[in-house]
Amino acid sequence: MLNALLLNSLGRVDRNFFLICGIIIAVIVAVYFLIPVFRREQYETQRNNLRERESAFNAAKKARDTESVSDDTVDLSTPNNEDVSDK
């Protein structure tokens, strides 16, 4: 097996090609992971907008919940259906 690897050793051009490919892949991966650093202001604006929408949603939900609590209270002292007789 070692003899087969020695017979098919990589030349200088091949090594340079693989080195360049590796560098290109490393640059692409680095740029991918650095996108949030490049777009920091945009992401911060999006987070602030999300907080505002969330607070507006929670306020509307709280108002809706207080309305439903006041609507759900039922007065049990008077019957709802007066024409129904108890037999």
Salt bridges, closest charged atoms under 4 A:
none
